[in-house]
Amino acid sequence: MCVSDDEEFRSIAEAAFDLARAGETERLLRFVETGLPVDLANGSGDSLLMLAAYHGHAATVRALVKAGADVDKRNDRDQTPLAGAVFKDYGDVAAALLEHGADPDAGTPSARQIAAMFDRDTFKTD
């Protein structure tokens, strides 16, 4: 039995999404370095970066951004990786995204709106 190219790609993509969720940075980067699109998104529009951010993996977030991931890539619900990190209260992930130019006002709701909603000090300057 021969596995089709589409089936093989889906299998690789699913493995990459799992690695992003788990924060398996080195293994995930091997996929990217061998040609997997760094901004690959799943059926919900969640990119590798979104999954790493939402699951609290700052090192994976930094590595994906360094590899060229779009810090403001929105999913199908118009959410950004920064909004996901703020929602989950992952300050180190939010800081990494902000350091790399993530827009706190992008998406719906934006990261800034989420911070205000949950009274998080992510964007307070006092």
CNS distance restraints for C-alpha pairs under 8 A (distance, minus, plus):
assign (resid   3 and name CA) (resid   7 and name CA) 6.38 0.50 0.50
assign (resid   3 and name CA) (resid   8 and name CA) 6.59 0.50 0.50
assign (resid   4 and name CA) (resid   8 and name CA) 6.25 0.50 0.50
assign (resid   5 and name CA) (resid   9 and name CA) 6.06 0.50 0.50
assign (resid   6 and name CA) (resid  10 and name CA) 6.14 0.50 0.50
assign (resid   7 and name CA) (resid  11 and name CA) 6.18 0.50 0.50
assign (resid   8 and name CA) (resid  12 and name CA) 6.27 0.50 0.50
assign (resid   9 and name CA) (resid  13 and name CA) 5.97 0.50 0.50
assign (resid  10 and name CA) (resid  14 and name CA) 6.04 0.50 0.50
assign (resid  11 and name CA) (resid  15 and name CA) 6.24 0.50 0.50
assign (resid  12 and name CA) (resid  16 and name CA) 6.20 0.50 0.50
assign (resid  13 and name CA) (resid  17 and name CA) 6.22 0.50 0.50
assign (resid  13 and name CA) (resid  40 and name CA) 7.95 0.50 0.50
assign (resid  14 and name CA) (resid  18 and name CA) 6.22 0.50 0.50
assign (resid  15 and name CA) (resid  19 and name CA) 6.22 0.50 0.50
assign (resid  16 and name CA) (resid  20 and name CA) 6.22 0.50 0.50
assign (resid  16 and name CA) (resid  28 and name CA) 5.92 0.50 0.50
assign (resid  16 and name CA) (resid  31 and name CA) 7.12 0.50 0.50
assign (resid  16 and name CA) (resid  48 and name CA) 7.51 0.50 0.50
assign (resid  17 and name CA) (resid  21 and name CA) 6.29 0.50 0.50
assign (resid  17 and name CA) (resid  42 and name CA) 7.68 0.50 0.50
assign (resid  17 and name CA) (resid  48 and name CA) 5.99 0.50 0.50
assign (resid  17 and name CA) (resid  51 and name CA) 7.21 0.50 0.50
assign (resid  18 and name CA) (resid  22 and name CA) 6.16 0.50 0.50
assign (resid  19 and name CA) (resid  23 and name CA) 5.95 0.50 0.50
assign (resid  19 and name CA) (resid  24 and name CA) 5.01 0.50 0.50
assign (resid  19 and name CA) (resid  25 and name CA) 7.30 0.50 0.50
assign (resid  19 and name CA) (resid  27 and name CA) 7.16 0.50 0.50
assign (resid  19 and name CA) (resid  28 and name CA) 5.78 0.50 0.50
assign (resid  20 and name CA) (resid  24 and name CA) 6.28 0.50 0.50
assign (resid  20 and name CA) (resid  25 and name CA) 7.21 0.50 0.50
assign (resid  20 and name CA) (resid  28 and name CA) 6.68 0.50 0.50
assign (resid  20 and name CA) (resid  48 and name CA) 5.66 0.50 0.50
assign (resid  20 and name CA) (resid  49 and name CA) 7.28 0.50 0.50
assign (resid  20 and name CA) (resid  51 and name CA) 5.81 0.50 0.50
assign (resid  20 and name CA) (resid  52 and name CA) 4.83 0.50 0.50
assign (resid  20 and name CA) (resid  60 and name CA) 7.20 0.50 0.50
assign (resid  21 and name CA) (resid  51 and name CA) 5.29 0.50 0.50
assign (resid  21 and name CA) (resid  52 and name CA) 5.20 0.50 0.50
assign (resid  21 and name CA) (resid  54 and name CA) 7.90 0.50 0.50
assign (resid  21 and name CA) (resid  55 and name CA) 5.79 0.50 0.50
assign (resid  22 and name CA) (resid  52 and name CA) 7.44 0.50 0.50
assign (resid  22 and name CA) (resid  55 and name CA) 7.43 0.50 0.50
assign (resid  22 and name CA) (resid  57 and name CA) 7.83 0.50 0.50
assign (resid  23 and name CA) (resid  52 and name CA) 6.22 0.50 0.50
assign (resid  23 and name CA) (resid  55 and name CA) 7.84 0.50 0.50
assign (resid  23 and name CA) (resid  57 and name CA) 5.33 0.50 0.50
assign (resid  23 and name CA) (resid  59 and name CA) 7.68 0.50 0.50
assign (resid  23 and name CA) (resid  60 and name CA) 5.72 0.50 0.50
assign (resid  24 and name CA) (resid  28 and name CA) 6.05 0.50 0.50
assign (resid  24 and name CA) (resid  60 and name CA) 7.19 0.50 0.50
assign (resid  25 and name CA) (resid  29 and name CA) 6.04 0.50 0.50
assign (resid  25 and name CA) (resid  59 and name CA) 7.12 0.50 0.50
assign (resid  25 and name CA) (resid  60 and name CA) 4.93 0.50 0.50
assign (resid  25 and name CA) (resid  63 and name CA) 7.15 0.50 0.50
assign (resid  26 and name CA) (resid  30 and name CA) 6.40 0.50 0.50
assign (resid  27 and name CA) (resid  31 and name CA) 6.92 0.50 0.50
assign (resid  28 and name CA) (resid  32 and name CA) 6.63 0.50 0.50
assign (resid  29 and name CA) (resid  33 and name CA) 5.88 0.50 0.50
assign (resid  29 and name CA) (resid  63 and name CA) 7.68 0.50 0.50
assign (resid  29 and name CA) (resid  64 and name CA) 7.55 0.50 0.50
assign (resid  30 and name CA) (resid  34 and name CA) 6.19 0.50 0.50
assign (resid  31 and name CA) (resid  35 and name CA) 6.56 0.50 0.50
assign (resid  31 and name CA) (resid  36 and name CA) 5.51 0.50 0.50
assign (resid  32 and name CA) (resid  36 and name CA) 4.49 0.50 0.50
assign (resid  32 and name CA) (resid  37 and name CA) 6.18 0.50 0.50
assign (resid  32 and name CA) (resid  38 and name CA) 5.84 0.50 0.50
assign (resid  32 and name CA) (resid  67 and name CA) 7.94 0.50 0.50
assign (resid  36 and name CA) (resid  40 and name CA) 7.43 0.50 0.50
assign (resid  38 and name CA) (resid  48 and name CA) 7.10 0.50 0.50
assign (resid  38 and name CA) (resid  64 and name CA) 6.93 0.50 0.50
assign (resid  38 and name CA) (resid  67 and name CA) 7.00 0.50 0.50
assign (resid  38 and name CA) (resid  68 and name CA) 6.69 0.50 0.50
assign (resid  38 and name CA) (resid  69 and name CA) 5.51 0.50 0.50
assign (resid  39 and name CA) (resid  47 and name CA) 5.71 0.50 0.50
assign (resid  39 and name CA) (resid  48 and name CA) 6.50 0.50 0.50
assign (resid  39 and name CA) (resid  49 and name CA) 7.44 0.50 0.50
assign (resid  39 and name CA) (resid  69 and name CA) 5.54 0.50 0.50
assign (resid  39 and name CA) (resid  70 and name CA) 6.69 0.50 0.50
assign (resid  39 and name CA) (resid  73 and name CA) 7.97 0.50 0.50
assign (resid  40 and name CA) (resid  47 and name CA) 5.49 0.50 0.50
assign (resid  40 and name CA) (resid  48 and name CA) 6.36 0.50 0.50
assign (resid  41 and name CA) (resid  45 and name CA) 4.99 0.50 0.50
assign (resid  41 and name CA) (resid  46 and name CA) 4.99 0.50 0.50
assign (resid  41 and name CA) (resid  47 and name CA) 4.01 0.50 0.50
assign (resid  41 and name CA) (resid  48 and name CA) 6.50 0.50 0.50
assign (resid  42 and name CA) (resid  46 and name CA) 5.43 0.50 0.50
assign (resid  42 and name CA) (resid  47 and name CA) 6.50 0.50 0.50
assign (resid  44 and name CA) (resid  75 and name CA) 6.48 0.50 0.50
assign (resid  44 and name CA) (resid  76 and name CA) 5.66 0.50 0.50
assign (resid  45 and name CA) (resid  74 and name CA) 7.29 0.50 0.50
assign (resid  45 and name CA) (resid  75 and name CA) 4.17 0.50 0.50
assign (resid  45 and name CA) (resid  76 and name CA) 4.98 0.50 0.50
assign (resid  46 and name CA) (resid  50 and name CA) 5.62 0.50 0.50
assign (resid  46 and name CA) (resid  51 and name CA) 6.45 0.50 0.50
assign (resid  46 and name CA) (resid  74 and name CA) 7.49 0.50 0.50
assign (resid  46 and name CA) (resid  75 and name CA) 4.99 0.50 0.50
assign (resid  46 and name CA) (resid  76 and name CA) 7.48 0.50 0.50
assign (resid  47 and name CA) (resid  51 and name CA) 6.32 0.50 0.50
assign (resid  47 and name CA) (resid  73 and name CA) 7.41 0.50 0.50
assign (resid  47 and name CA) (resid  75 and name CA) 7.24 0.50 0.50
assign (resid  48 and name CA) (resid  52 and name CA) 6.21 0.50 0.50
assign (resid  48 and name CA) (resid  64 and name CA) 7.91 0.50 0.50
assign (resid  49 and name CA) (resid  53 and name CA) 5.99 0.50 0.50
assign (resid  49 and name CA) (resid  60 and name CA) 7.91 0.50 0.50
assign (resid  49 and name CA) (resid  61 and name CA) 5.90 0.50 0.50
assign (resid  49 and name CA) (resid  64 and name CA) 6.42 0.50 0.50
assign (resid  49 and name CA) (resid  65 and name CA) 7.75 0.50 0.50
assign (resid  49 and name CA) (resid  69 and name CA) 6.85 0.50 0.50
assign (resid  49 and name CA) (resid  71 and name CA) 7.49 0.50 0.50
assign (resid  49 and name CA) (resid  81 and name CA) 6.63 0.50 0.50
assign (resid  50 and name CA) (resid  54 and name CA) 5.93 0.50 0.50
assign (resid  50 and name CA) (resid  80 and name CA) 6.97 0.50 0.50
assign (resid  50 and name CA) (resid  81 and name CA) 4.48 0.50 0.50
assign (resid  50 and name CA) (resid  84 and name CA) 7.26 0.50 0.50
assign (resid  51 and name CA) (resid  55 and name CA) 6.13 0.50 0.50
assign (resid  51 and name CA) (resid  81 and name CA) 7.78 0.50 0.50
assign (resid  52 and name CA) (resid  56 and name CA) 6.30 0.50 0.50
assign (resid  52 and name CA) (resid  57 and name CA) 5.33 0.50 0.50
assign (resid  52 and name CA) (resid  58 and name CA) 7.55 0.50 0.50
assign (resid  52 and name CA) (resid  60 and name CA) 6.26 0.50 0.50
assign (resid  52 and name CA) (resid  61 and name CA) 5.96 0.50 0.50
assign (resid  53 and name CA) (resid  57 and name CA) 5.86 0.50 0.50
assign (resid  53 and name CA) (resid  58 and name CA) 6.84 0.50 0.50
assign (resid  53 and name CA) (resid  61 and name CA) 6.15 0.50 0.50
assign (resid  53 and name CA) (resid  81 and name CA) 5.74 0.50 0.50
assign (resid  53 and name CA) (resid  82 and name CA) 7.29 0.50 0.50
assign (resid  53 and name CA) (resid  84 and name CA) 6.64 0.50 0.50
assign (resid  53 and name CA) (resid  85 and name CA) 5.50 0.50 0.50
assign (resid  53 and name CA) (resid  93 and name CA) 6.10 0.50 0.50
assign (resid  53 and name CA) (resid  94 and name CA) 7.96 0.50 0.50
assign (resid  54 and name CA) (resid  81 and name CA) 6.83 0.50 0.50
assign (resid  54 and name CA) (resid  84 and name CA) 5.10 0.50 0.50
assign (resid  54 and name CA) (resid  85 and name CA) 5.31 0.50 0.50
assign (resid  54 and name CA) (resid  88 and name CA) 6.73 0.50 0.50
assign (resid  55 and name CA) (resid  85 and name CA) 7.93 0.50 0.50
assign (resid  56 and name CA) (resid  85 and name CA) 6.95 0.50 0.50
assign (resid  56 and name CA) (resid  88 and name CA) 7.89 0.50 0.50
assign (resid  56 and name CA) (resid  90 and name CA) 5.79 0.50 0.50
assign (resid  56 and name CA) (resid  93 and name CA) 6.27 0.50 0.50
assign (resid  57 and name CA) (resid  61 and name CA) 6.23 0.50 0.50
assign (resid  57 and name CA) (resid  93 and name CA) 6.69 0.50 0.50
assign (resid  58 and name CA) (resid  62 and name CA) 6.16 0.50 0.50
assign (resid  58 and name CA) (resid  92 and name CA) 6.10 0.50 0.50
assign (resid  58 and name CA) (resid  93 and name CA) 4.57 0.50 0.50
assign (resid  58 and name CA) (resid  96 and name CA) 6.68 0.50 0.50
assign (resid  59 and name CA) (resid  63 and name CA) 6.19 0.50 0.50
assign (resid  60 and name CA) (resid  64 and name CA) 6.09 0.50 0.50
assign (resid  61 and name CA) (resid  65 and name CA) 6.16 0.50 0.50
assign (resid  61 and name CA) (resid  93 and name CA) 7.04 0.50 0.50
assign (resid  61 and name CA) (resid  96 and name CA) 7.30 0.50 0.50
assign (resid  61 and name CA) (resid  97 and name CA) 7.52 0.50 0.50
assign (resid  62 and name CA) (resid  66 and name CA) 6.09 0.50 0.50
assign (resid  62 and name CA) (resid  96 and name CA) 6.42 0.50 0.50
assign (resid  62 and name CA) (resid  97 and name CA) 7.67 0.50 0.50
assign (resid  63 and name CA) (resid  67 and name CA) 6.18 0.50 0.50
assign (resid  64 and name CA) (resid  68 and name CA) 6.42 0.50 0.50
assign (resid  64 and name CA) (resid  69 and name CA) 5.46 0.50 0.50
assign (resid  65 and name CA) (resid  69 and name CA) 4.59 0.50 0.50
assign (resid  65 and name CA) (resid  70 and name CA) 6.91 0.50 0.50
assign (resid  65 and name CA) (resid  71 and name CA) 6.82 0.50 0.50
assign (resid  65 and name CA) (resid 100 and name CA) 7.48 0.50 0.50
assign (resid  71 and name CA) (resid  80 and name CA) 7.74 0.50 0.50
assign (resid  71 and name CA) (resid  81 and name CA) 6.81 0.50 0.50
assign (resid  71 and name CA) (resid  82 and name CA) 7.77 0.50 0.50
assign (resid  71 and name CA) (resid  97 and name CA) 6.57 0.50 0.50
assign (resid  71 and name CA) (resid 100 and name CA) 7.36 0.50 0.50
assign (resid  71 and name CA) (resid 101 and name CA) 7.20 0.50 0.50
assign (resid  71 and name CA) (resid 102 and name CA) 5.36 0.50 0.50
assign (resid  72 and name CA) (resid  80 and name CA) 5.58 0.50 0.50
assign (resid  72 and name CA) (resid  81 and name CA) 6.71 0.50 0.50
assign (resid  72 and name CA) (resid  82 and name CA) 7.60 0.50 0.50
assign (resid  72 and name CA) (resid 102 and name CA) 5.79 0.50 0.50
assign (resid  72 and name CA) (resid 103 and name CA) 6.64 0.50 0.50
assign (resid  72 and name CA) (resid 106 and name CA) 7.13 0.50 0.50
assign (resid  73 and name CA) (resid  80 and name CA) 5.97 0.50 0.50
assign (resid  73 and name CA) (resid  81 and name CA) 7.30 0.50 0.50
assign (resid  74 and name CA) (resid  78 and name CA) 5.12 0.50 0.50
assign (resid  74 and name CA) (resid  79 and name CA) 5.06 0.50 0.50
assign (resid  74 and name CA) (resid  80 and name CA) 4.65 0.50 0.50
assign (resid  74 and name CA) (resid  81 and name CA) 7.37 0.50 0.50
assign (resid  74 and name CA) (resid 107 and name CA) 6.82 0.50 0.50
assign (resid  75 and name CA) (resid  79 and name CA) 5.47 0.50 0.50
assign (resid  75 and name CA) (resid  80 and name CA) 6.71 0.50 0.50
assign (resid  77 and name CA) (resid 108 and name CA) 7.74 0.50 0.50
assign (resid  78 and name CA) (resid 107 and name CA) 5.12 0.50 0.50
assign (resid  78 and name CA) (resid 108 and name CA) 5.51 0.50 0.50
assign (resid  78 and name CA) (resid 109 and name CA) 7.80 0.50 0.50
assign (resid  79 and name CA) (resid  83 and name CA) 6.26 0.50 0.50
assign (resid  79 and name CA) (resid  84 and name CA) 7.08 0.50 0.50
assign (resid  79 and name CA) (resid 107 and name CA) 5.11 0.50 0.50
assign (resid  79 and name CA) (resid 108 and name CA) 5.89 0.50 0.50
assign (resid  79 and name CA) (resid 109 and name CA) 6.88 0.50 0.50
assign (resid  79 and name CA) (resid 110 and name CA) 7.29 0.50 0.50
assign (resid  80 and name CA) (resid  84 and name CA) 6.38 0.50 0.50
assign (resid  80 and name CA) (resid 106 and name CA) 6.99 0.50 0.50
assign (resid  80 and name CA) (resid 107 and name CA) 5.91 0.50 0.50
assign (resid  80 and name CA) (resid 110 and name CA) 7.60 0.50 0.50
assign (resid  80 and name CA) (resid 111 and name CA) 7.78 0.50 0.50
assign (resid  81 and name CA) (resid  85 and name CA) 6.24 0.50 0.50
assign (resid  81 and name CA) (resid  97 and name CA) 7.94 0.50 0.50
assign (resid  82 and name CA) (resid  86 and name CA) 6.16 0.50 0.50
assign (resid  82 and name CA) (resid  93 and name CA) 7.81 0.50 0.50
assign (resid  82 and name CA) (resid  94 and name CA) 5.68 0.50 0.50
assign (resid  82 and name CA) (resid  97 and name CA) 6.35 0.50 0.50
assign (resid  82 and name CA) (resid  98 and name CA) 7.76 0.50 0.50
assign (resid  82 and name CA) (resid 102 and name CA) 6.81 0.50 0.50
assign (resid  82 and name CA) (resid 103 and name CA) 7.88 0.50 0.50
assign (resid  82 and name CA) (resid 104 and name CA) 6.99 0.50 0.50
assign (resid  82 and name CA) (resid 111 and name CA) 5.95 0.50 0.50
assign (resid  83 and name CA) (resid  87 and name CA) 5.99 0.50 0.50
assign (resid  83 and name CA) (resid 104 and name CA) 7.57 0.50 0.50
assign (resid  83 and name CA) (resid 107 and name CA) 7.74 0.50 0.50
assign (resid  83 and name CA) (resid 109 and name CA) 7.46 0.50 0.50
assign (resid  83 and name CA) (resid 110 and name CA) 5.84 0.50 0.50
assign (resid  83 and name CA) (resid 111 and name CA) 3.95 0.50 0.50
assign (resid  83 and name CA) (resid 112 and name CA) 7.72 0.50 0.50
assign (resid  83 and name CA) (resid 114 and name CA) 6.90 0.50 0.50
assign (resid  84 and name CA) (resid  88 and name CA) 6.20 0.50 0.50
assign (resid  84 and name CA) (resid 111 and name CA) 7.56 0.50 0.50
assign (resid  85 and name CA) (resid  89 and name CA) 5.94 0.50 0.50
assign (resid  85 and name CA) (resid  90 and name CA) 5.15 0.50 0.50
assign (resid  85 and name CA) (resid  91 and name CA) 7.22 0.50 0.50
assign (resid  85 and name CA) (resid  93 and name CA) 6.10 0.50 0.50
assign (resid  85 and name CA) (resid  94 and name CA) 5.57 0.50 0.50
assign (resid  86 and name CA) (resid  90 and name CA) 6.07 0.50 0.50
assign (resid  86 and name CA) (resid  91 and name CA) 6.97 0.50 0.50
assign (resid  86 and name CA) (resid  94 and name CA) 6.29 0.50 0.50
assign (resid  86 and name CA) (resid 111 and name CA) 6.05 0.50 0.50
assign (resid  86 and name CA) (resid 114 and name CA) 6.77 0.50 0.50
assign (resid  86 and name CA) (resid 115 and name CA) 6.38 0.50 0.50
assign (resid  86 and name CA) (resid 122 and name CA) 7.47 0.50 0.50
assign (resid  87 and name CA) (resid 111 and name CA) 7.58 0.50 0.50
assign (resid  87 and name CA) (resid 114 and name CA) 6.21 0.50 0.50
assign (resid  87 and name CA) (resid 115 and name CA) 7.32 0.50 0.50
assign (resid  89 and name CA) (resid 120 and name CA) 7.88 0.50 0.50
assign (resid  90 and name CA) (resid  94 and name CA) 6.26 0.50 0.50
assign (resid  91 and name CA) (resid  95 and name CA) 5.99 0.50 0.50
assign (resid  91 and name CA) (resid 122 and name CA) 7.17 0.50 0.50
assign (resid  92 and name CA) (resid  96 and name CA) 6.20 0.50 0.50
assign (resid  93 and name CA) (resid  97 and name CA) 6.28 0.50 0.50
assign (resid  94 and name CA) (resid  98 and name CA) 6.10 0.50 0.50
assign (resid  94 and name CA) (resid 122 and name CA) 7.85 0.50 0.50
assign (resid  95 and name CA) (resid  99 and name CA) 6.01 0.50 0.50
assign (resid  96 and name CA) (resid 100 and name CA) 6.47 0.50 0.50
assign (resid  97 and name CA) (resid 101 and name CA) 6.52 0.50 0.50
assign (resid  97 and name CA) (resid 102 and name CA) 5.34 0.50 0.50
assign (resid  98 and name CA) (resid 102 and name CA) 4.84 0.50 0.50
assign (resid  98 and name CA) (resid 103 and name CA) 7.27 0.50 0.50
assign (resid  98 and name CA) (resid 104 and name CA) 7.77 0.50 0.50
assign (resid 104 and name CA) (resid 110 and name CA) 6.24 0.50 0.50
assign (resid 104 and name CA) (resid 111 and name CA) 5.10 0.50 0.50
assign (resid 104 and name CA) (resid 112 and name CA) 5.42 0.50 0.50
assign (resid 105 and name CA) (resid 110 and name CA) 5.01 0.50 0.50
assign (resid 105 and name CA) (resid 111 and name CA) 6.32 0.50 0.50
assign (resid 105 and name CA) (resid 112 and name CA) 5.99 0.50 0.50
assign (resid 105 and name CA) (resid 113 and name CA) 7.79 0.50 0.50
assign (resid 106 and name CA) (resid 110 and name CA) 5.30 0.50 0.50
assign (resid 106 and name CA) (resid 111 and name CA) 7.35 0.50 0.50
assign (resid 107 and name CA) (resid 111 and name CA) 7.71 0.50 0.50
assign (resid 109 and name CA) (resid 113 and name CA) 5.96 0.50 0.50
assign (resid 109 and name CA) (resid 114 and name CA) 6.51 0.50 0.50
assign (resid 110 and name CA) (resid 114 and name CA) 6.28 0.50 0.50
assign (resid 111 and name CA) (resid 115 and name CA) 6.12 0.50 0.50
assign (resid 112 and name CA) (resid 116 and name CA) 6.30 0.50 0.50
assign (resid 112 and name CA) (resid 122 and name CA) 7.98 0.50 0.50
assign (resid 112 and name CA) (resid 123 and name CA) 6.87 0.50 0.50
assign (resid 113 and name CA) (resid 117 and name CA) 6.06 0.50 0.50
assign (resid 114 and name CA) (resid 118 and name CA) 6.22 0.50 0.50
assign (resid 115 and name CA) (resid 119 and name CA) 5.65 0.50 0.50
assign (resid 115 and name CA) (resid 120 and name CA) 4.69 0.50 0.50
assign (resid 115 and name CA) (resid 121 and name CA) 6.79 0.50 0.50
assign (resid 115 and name CA) (resid 122 and name CA) 6.45 0.50 0.50
assign (resid 115 and name CA) (resid 123 and name CA) 7.44 0.50 0.50
assign (resid 116 and name CA) (resid 120 and name CA) 6.27 0.50 0.50
